[in-house]
Amino acid sequence: MAKKAGLTQSGTNIQEVKQQNAQSAGQGQFGTEFASETNAAEVKKFNQQAEAKKSQNSSK
């Protein structure tokens, strides 16, 4: 299969992706929005509970 310039193996347009990334970089789309809403202590608590349930289920 012949490779087209500016496209990845799966057919993604590299320039288009770079342009979209540049546009979204100035908007702070996701990175800061979710980081400010995440409670690290609460996430750790949920992770511990999930691990405890997992180990209980595996020992049955």
C-alpha positions in Angstrom: 0.0 0.0 0.0 1.4 3.4 -1.0 1.9 5.8 1.8 0.3 9.2 1.3 2.2 12.3 2.5 0.9 13.9 5.7 -1.2 10.8 6.8 -0.5 8.3 9.4 -0.7 4.6 8.7 -4.4 4.6 9.8 -5.2 7.5 7.5 -5.2 10.3 10.1 -4.4 13.7 8.7 -1.4 14.9 10.7 -1.8 18.6 9.9 -5.4 18.6 10.9 -4.6 17.0 14.3 -1.8 19.5 14.9 -4.2 22.3 14.1 -6.9 21.0 16.4 -4.3 20.5 19.2 -3.1 24.1 18.8 -6.6 25.5 18.9 -7.6 23.5 22.0 -4.3 24.3 23.8 -5.3 27.9 24.4 -8.8 27.0 25.6 -7.8 24.9 28.6 -10.5 22.5 27.5 -10.1 19.5 29.8 -6.8 19.5 31.7 -7.5 22.3 34.3 -11.3 21.9 34.2 -11.3 18.4 35.6 -8.2 18.8 37.8 -9.9 21.5 39.7 -13.0 19.4 40.3 -11.1 16.2 41.4 -10.8 15.5 45.1 -7.7 13.4 45.5 -8.5 12.1 48.9 -11.9 11.0 47.8 -10.4 9.2 44.7 -7.9 7.4 47.0 -10.8 6.3 49.3 -12.8 4.9 46.3 -9.7 3.1 45.1 -9.1 1.5 48.5 -12.7 0.4 48.7 -12.5 -1.1 45.2 -9.3 -3.0 46.0 -10.8 -4.3 49.2 -13.9 -5.6 47.3 -11.6 -7.1 44.7 -9.6 -9.0 47.3 -12.8 -10.2 49.0 -14.1 -11.5 45.7 -10.9 -13.3 44.8 -10.7 -15.1 48.1 -14.2 -16.6 47.8 
